[in-house]
Amino acid sequence: MSTFTPNQWTLDPAARPDQLSSAVLHSLSRPIAGRIVWGPLKSFILGALTFGILPLIAWPKKFGRFVVAEQQQLWHLVEWLRIRTGDEEAARLRDSVRDTGAIPTLWIVPIVMLAILALNFFPWLDVSGLFLQRLFFATYDIGLRHPDTIFSNRWHSGFFPNLRLYGIWTICLSVGYASHWLHVRQHAADVNRLLGQLNVIFVRQNLPPVRISGPGIGLRPLWVVAAVVGASCGVWWAIPAALAGGVHQRYILRNSNRIRSELAQRVSTLLHQNRPPMNVPTPHGFRVVCRNEMCAHSMPPGAAFCPRCGTRVPPKVGAVA
């Protein structure tokens, strides 16, 4: 008689779901959660009420959280490409994704500018109510430009101290907002440089390259209106603030969403090119349904006809916005 030795082999199904591919595809295909953008109206109102301080505190903090989330998604994409394609370029890119953030000094500049403002205004801090008046004069030069106003006496009685505070306030806020503008621009340039290296891998995989574009300099209509209104009131730091806010909003709501959506399309195409195709659920934004209201059946990518009712799929339905 022969002996029989049982084994512990586990037979996996042929259509085993790929959890890593699904996580990469779904994370890239949806916007990064959180209130990470202020519109021009909200920024204008809160900036006017807080003498320009609150946006300078909130914008870098919100953009920093966005950069961390975006870096995580890009790192997971590069790691997935390394595992999926075995490309040596992907292995090198994995270590360079962390460099897509701005240099540390750009994060510190707004804080330093606010600290300088606090040190210059601390000697004027008293309980007589003149502190808020001086803060108002330092932000808006109404008394300087219109000596016939009700504020003229207070302004001209302390003309030189007020003028000095006005200059310090304008310079510090302008430098702080300019640093945030530079921060967003540098991050966008780093991401575009990474995309250029990713496009080399996509071309090797017979995929179209991702379109590279910058966020501009921030000349958006509503932001320009806010800058003009602020400058007319003597708030010259409103100009760099409007440019910084416009670049911030455009990159997050348009450039980053478009880039990550196109990257998700490349991931989806690679998965469907695999034989047998990977069992990865299609993200909601990529799903194509039959235009027949009585059918509304979900169709596979590239289908020309509905598999249930036979309705023809127009070419524009298959495109991803």
BADO-202103 format. One record per residue (C-alpha): x, y, z; residue in one letter; chain. Coordinates in Angstrom, 1 decimal, decimal comma. Example, Ala and Ser with C-alpha at 12.3 -4.5 7.8 and 13.67 -1.06 7.14 Angstrom:
BEGIN
x; y; z; residu; chaine
12,3; -4,5; 7,8; a; A
13,7; -1,1; 7,1; s; A
END
This chain:
BEGIN
x; y; z; residu; chaine
0,0; 0,0; 0,0; m; A
1,2; 3,6; -0,8; s; A
0,8; 6,5; 1,6; t; A
-1,1; 9,6; 0,8; f; A
0,1; 13,0; 2,1; t; A
-2,6; 15,7; 2,0; p; A
-1,5; 19,3; 1,0; n; A
-2,8; 22,7; 1,9; q; A
-2,9; 24,3; -1,6; w; A
-5,5; 27,0; -2,1; t; A
-6,9; 27,4; -5,7; l; A
-7,6; 31,1; -6,4; d; A
-10,4; 31,9; -8,8; p; A
-9,4; 33,1; -12,3; a; A
-11,2; 36,4; -11,8; a; A
-9,6; 37,2; -8,5; r; A
-10,2; 41,0; -7,7; p; A
-7,1; 43,2; -7,7; d; A
-7,5; 45,4; -4,6; q; A
-4,4; 47,5; -5,2; l; A
-5,5; 48,4; -8,8; s; A
-9,0; 49,1; -7,6; s; A
-7,7; 51,5; -4,8; a; A
-5,4; 53,3; -7,3; v; A
-8,1; 53,7; -9,9; l; A
-10,8; 54,9; -7,5; h; A
-8,5; 57,4; -5,6; s; A
-7,4; 59,0; -8,9; l; A
-10,9; 59,2; -10,3; s; A
-12,5; 61,3; -7,5; r; A
-11,7; 64,7; -6,2; p; A
-9,7; 65,1; -3,0; i; A
-12,1; 65,5; -0,2; a; A
-12,2; 68,5; 2,1; g; A
-12,8; 72,2; 1,9; r; A
-9,5; 73,1; 0,4; i; A
-10,4; 76,1; -1,7; v; A
-11,8; 79,5; -0,9; w; A
-13,7; 81,4; -3,6; g; A
-13,0; 85,0; -4,4; p; A
-16,1; 86,3; -2,5; l; A
-15,4; 84,4; 0,7; k; A
-11,7; 85,4; 0,5; s; A
-12,6; 89,1; -0,1; f; A
-15,1; 89,2; 2,8; i; A
-12,9; 87,4; 5,4; l; A
-9,8; 89,2; 4,2; g; A
-11,4; 92,6; 4,6; a; A
-12,8; 91,7; 8,1; l; A
-9,5; 90,3; 9,4; t; A
-7,3; 93,0; 7,7; f; A
-5,8; 90,3; 5,3; g; A
-4,6; 88,0; 8,0; i; A
-7,0; 85,0; 7,9; l; A
-6,5; 84,0; 4,2; p; A
-2,7; 84,2; 4,7; l; A
-3,1; 81,7; 7,6; i; A
-5,8; 79,4; 5,9; a; A
-4,5; 79,2; 2,4; w; A
-1,1; 77,7; 3,0; p; A
-2,5; 75,3; 5,6; k; A
-5,2; 74,0; 3,2; k; A
-2,9; 73,7; 0,3; f; A
-0,4; 71,8; 2,4; g; A
-3,1; 69,2; 3,3; r; A
-3,9; 69,0; -0,4; f; A
-0,3; 68,5; -1,4; v; A
0,1; 65,6; 1,1; v; A
-3,1; 63,8; -0,3; a; A
-2,0; 64,4; -3,9; e; A
1,5; 63,0; -3,2; q; A
0,0; 59,9; -1,6; q; A
-2,1; 59,2; -4,7; q; A
0,9; 59,8; -7,1; l; A
3,1; 57,6; -5,0; w; A
0,5; 54,7; -5,1; h; A
0,3; 55,2; -8,9; l; A
4,0; 55,0; -9,4; v; A
4,3; 51,9; -7,1; e; A
1,4; 50,3; -9,0; w; A
3,2; 51,0; -12,3; l; A
6,4; 49,4; -10,9; r; A
4,6; 46,3; -9,9; i; A
2,4; 46,2; -13,1; r; A
5,0; 46,9; -15,7; t; A
8,4; 46,2; -14,0; g; A
9,7; 49,4; -15,6; d; A
13,0; 50,6; -14,1; e; A
11,9; 54,2; -14,6; e; A
8,9; 53,6; -12,4; a; A
11,2; 52,3; -9,6; a; A
13,2; 55,5; -9,8; r; A
10,2; 57,7; -9,8; l; A
8,8; 56,1; -6,7; r; A
11,6; 57,8; -4,7; d; A
11,2; 61,2; -6,4; s; A
7,4; 61,6; -5,8; v; A
8,1; 63,0; -2,4; r; A
10,0; 65,9; -4,0; d; A
6,9; 67,3; -5,6; t; A
6,3; 69,6; -2,6; g; A
7,6; 73,2; -2,3; a; A
10,9; 74,0; -0,5; i; A
10,5; 74,4; 3,3; p; A
11,2; 78,1; 3,3; t; A
8,0; 78,8; 1,2; l; A
5,9; 77,3; 4,0; w; A
7,6; 79,4; 6,6; i; A
7,5; 82,8; 4,9; v; A
3,8; 83,6; 5,6; p; A
4,3; 82,7; 9,3; i; A
7,4; 84,9; 9,5; v; A
5,6; 87,8; 7,9; m; A
2,7; 87,5; 10,4; l; A
5,2; 87,4; 13,3; a; A
6,8; 90,6; 12,0; i; A
3,4; 92,3; 12,0; l; A
2,7; 91,1; 15,5; a; A
6,1; 92,5; 16,8; l; A
5,5; 95,9; 15,1; n; A
2,0; 96,2; 16,4; f; A
2,5; 94,9; 19,9; f; A
3,8; 98,3; 21,3; p; A
0,5; 99,9; 20,2; w; A
-1,6; 97,3; 22,0; l; A
-3,6; 99,2; 24,6; d; A
-7,1; 99,4; 26,1; v; A
-7,9; 102,8; 24,8; s; A
-9,4; 101,7; 21,6; g; A
-6,7; 103,3; 19,5; l; A
-5,2; 99,9; 18,5; f; A
-8,0; 99,0; 16,2; l; A
-7,9; 102,5; 14,7; q; A
-4,2; 102,1; 14,0; r; A
-4,8; 98,7; 12,6; l; A
-7,5; 100,2; 10,3; f; A
-5,1; 102,9; 9,2; f; A
-2,3; 100,4; 8,6; a; A
-4,5; 98,4; 6,3; t; A
-6,5; 101,1; 4,5; y; A
-4,8; 104,5; 3,8; d; A
-8,1; 106,4; 3,9; i; A
-6,7; 109,1; 6,1; g; A
-3,6; 109,6; 3,9; l; A
-5,5; 109,7; 0,6; r; A
-8,6; 111,6; 1,8; h; A
-7,5; 114,2; 4,5; p; A
-11,0; 115,6; 4,6; d; A
-12,5; 112,5; 6,1; t; A
-13,5; 112,0; 9,8; i; A
-10,3; 110,0; 10,3; f; A
-8,0; 112,8; 9,2; s; A
-7,3; 114,2; 12,7; n; A
-6,3; 110,9; 14,1; r; A
-4,2; 110,1; 11,0; w; A
-2,3; 113,4; 10,8; h; A
-1,8; 113,6; 14,6; s; A
0,4; 110,5; 14,3; g; A
1,2; 110,7; 10,6; f; A
4,7; 109,2; 10,6; f; A
4,0; 106,3; 13,0; p; A
0,8; 105,5; 11,0; n; A
2,6; 105,7; 7,7; l; A
5,4; 103,4; 9,0; r; A
2,8; 100,9; 10,2; l; A
1,0; 101,1; 6,8; y; A
4,2; 100,4; 5,0; g; A
5,1; 97,5; 7,2; i; A
1,6; 96,0; 6,9; w; A
1,6; 96,3; 3,1; t; A
5,0; 94,9; 2,6; i; A
4,6; 91,9; 5,0; c; A
1,3; 90,8; 3,6; l; A
2,5; 91,3; 0,0; s; A
5,5; 89,1; 0,7; v; A
3,4; 86,5; 2,4; g; A
0,9; 86,2; -0,4; y; A
3,6; 86,3; -3,0; a; A
5,3; 83,3; -1,3; s; A
2,1; 81,4; -1,4; h; A
1,7; 82,2; -5,1; w; A
5,3; 80,9; -5,7; l; A
4,5; 77,8; -3,6; h; A
1,6; 76,8; -5,7; v; A
3,5; 77,5; -8,9; r; A
6,5; 75,5; -7,9; q; A
4,3; 72,6; -6,8; h; A
2,6; 72,6; -10,2; a; A
6,0; 72,7; -12,0; a; A
7,2; 69,7; -9,9; d; A
4,0; 67,7; -10,8; v; A
4,4; 68,6; -14,5; n; A
8,0; 67,4; -14,3; r; A
6,8; 64,1; -12,8; l; A
4,2; 63,8; -15,5; l; A
6,9; 64,2; -18,2; g; A
8,7; 61,2; -16,7; q; A
5,5; 59,2; -16,4; l; A
4,7; 59,9; -20,0; n; A
7,9; 58,0; -21,0; v; A
6,5; 54,9; -19,3; i; A
3,0; 55,4; -20,8; f; A
4,5; 55,6; -24,3; v; A
6,4; 52,3; -23,7; r; A
3,0; 50,8; -22,8; q; A
1,4; 52,1; -26,0; n; A
-0,7; 54,7; -24,1; l; A
-1,1; 58,4; -25,0; p; A
0,9; 60,8; -22,9; p; A
-0,9; 63,0; -20,3; v; A
-1,3; 66,6; -21,3; r; A
0,9; 69,0; -19,4; i; A
-0,2; 72,5; -18,6; s; A
0,4; 75,1; -15,9; g; A
-2,1; 77,0; -13,6; p; A
-1,1; 80,4; -15,1; g; A
-0,4; 83,4; -13,0; i; A
-3,8; 83,7; -11,4; g; A
-5,6; 86,3; -13,6; l; A
-9,1; 85,1; -13,1; r; A
-12,0; 87,5; -13,6; p; A
-13,5; 87,6; -10,1; l; A
-10,1; 87,6; -8,5; w; A
-9,1; 90,6; -10,7; v; A
-12,2; 92,4; -9,6; v; A
-11,3; 91,8; -5,9; a; A
-7,8; 93,1; -6,6; a; A
-9,1; 96,3; -8,2; v; A
-11,6; 97,0; -5,4; v; A
-8,9; 96,4; -2,8; g; A
-6,3; 98,6; -4,6; a; A
-8,9; 101,4; -4,9; s; A
-9,1; 101,3; -1,1; c; A
-5,4; 101,5; -0,6; g; A
-5,1; 97,8; 0,0; v; A
-2,1; 97,1; -2,3; w; A
-1,5; 93,7; -0,9; w; A
-4,8; 92,7; -2,4; a; A
-3,0; 92,4; -5,8; i; A
-0,6; 89,5; -4,8; p; A
-3,4; 88,1; -2,7; a; A
-5,7; 87,9; -5,7; a; A
-3,0; 86,3; -7,8; l; A
-2,2; 83,7; -5,1; a; A
-5,9; 82,9; -4,6; g; A
-6,5; 82,6; -8,4; g; A
-3,6; 80,2; -8,8; v; A
-4,6; 78,2; -5,8; h; A
-8,1; 77,8; -6,9; q; A
-7,3; 77,0; -10,6; r; A
-4,7; 74,4; -9,8; y; A
-6,9; 72,4; -7,3; i; A
-10,2; 72,6; -9,1; l; A
-8,9; 72,3; -12,7; r; A
-5,3; 71,2; -13,2; n; A
-5,1; 68,6; -10,5; s; A
-8,5; 67,2; -11,2; n; A
-7,7; 66,9; -14,9; r; A
-4,3; 65,4; -14,3; i; A
-5,6; 62,7; -11,9; r; A
-8,5; 61,9; -14,2; s; A
-6,2; 61,3; -17,1; e; A
-3,9; 59,2; -15,0; l; A
-6,9; 57,2; -13,9; a; A
-7,9; 56,6; -17,6; q; A
-4,4; 55,3; -18,3; r; A
-4,7; 52,9; -15,3; v; A
-8,1; 51,7; -16,5; s; A
-6,7; 51,1; -20,1; t; A
-3,8; 49,1; -18,8; l; A
-6,1; 46,9; -16,7; l; A
-8,4; 46,2; -19,7; h; A
-5,4; 45,4; -21,8; q; A
-4,5; 42,6; -19,4; n; A
-5,4; 39,1; -20,5; r; A
-7,5; 38,0; -18,8; p; A
-8,8; 41,4; -17,9; p; A
-8,5; 42,4; -14,2; m; A
-11,7; 42,2; -12,2; n; A
-11,7; 45,8; -11,0; v; A
-14,9; 47,7; -10,5; p; A
-15,2; 50,7; -12,8; t; A
-15,4; 54,1; -11,0; p; A
-18,7; 55,9; -11,1; h; A
-17,2; 58,7; -13,2; g; A
-16,0; 56,3; -15,9; f; A
-19,2; 54,2; -16,2; r; A
-21,1; 54,3; -19,5; v; A
-24,7; 53,4; -19,5; v; A
-27,1; 52,8; -22,4; c; A
-28,8; 56,0; -23,5; r; A
-32,1; 54,1; -23,9; n; A
-34,1; 55,2; -20,8; e; A
-36,0; 51,9; -20,7; m; A
-32,6; 50,0; -20,6; c; A
-29,9; 52,1; -18,8; a; A
-27,7; 49,0; -18,8; h; A
-24,0; 49,4; -17,8; s; A
-21,8; 48,8; -20,8; m; A
-18,2; 47,6; -21,0; p; A
-15,5; 50,1; -22,1; p; A
-15,2; 50,4; -25,9; g; A
-18,6; 48,9; -26,6; a; A
-20,3; 50,1; -29,8; a; A
-23,7; 48,6; -29,0; f; A
-25,6; 47,9; -25,8; c; A
-25,3; 44,2; -24,9; p; A
-28,9; 44,2; -23,6; r; A
-31,0; 46,2; -26,1; c; A
-28,6; 46,8; -29,0; g; A
-28,8; 50,6; -28,9; t; A
-25,8; 52,2; -30,7; r; A
-23,4; 54,1; -28,4; v; A
-22,6; 57,6; -29,8; p; A
-18,8; 58,3; -29,8; p; A
-19,1; 61,2; -27,3; k; A
-20,7; 58,9; -24,7; v; A
-17,5; 56,9; -24,4; g; A
-15,4; 59,9; -23,6; a; A
-14,5; 60,8; -20,1; v; A
-15,1; 64,5; -19,1; a; A
END
